Amino acid sequence: MYNTKNYEKSYEMFNKLFLQNNTNTNINYFLALSAIKIGLFDEATAALERVLIQKPDFNQARLIYAKLLYDLNLKDEAKKEFEILNDSNTNDEAKKLINDYLKKLNIVLVKLIEMKIIYRIHL
């Protein structure tokens, strides 16, 4: 179902499979992908966390997880995941993408720190 881009049906199917075998990495991975496509981001996050607990070197899952955290505005958590990826064995294209996200995150985090400092000064 996922390959045919019927993501709602895909999510339903993988969710049923998950209820029967909640430790299966492939089921959790495609459950997460399907959940992202239909906007169920909390479910996707949980499924990707289950995948990464079992397979911490599954870089594709970690990249999707890091991007999802970034999109959910969980910048500190996203940065940690991108840093793990940056230290791992990834191809040049992935390294560039990871470094682009890390640059964006560093800019955002510096701005947040500056805002906190300015806020404290004005108190």
Buried (B, 14 or more C-beta within 10 A) or exposed (E): BBEEEBBEBBBBBBBEBBEEEEEBBEBBBBBBBBBBBBEBBEBBBBBBBBBBEEBEEBBEBBBBBBBBBBEBEBBEBBBBBBBBBBEBEBEEEBBEBBEEBBEBBEEBEEEEEEEEEEEEEEE
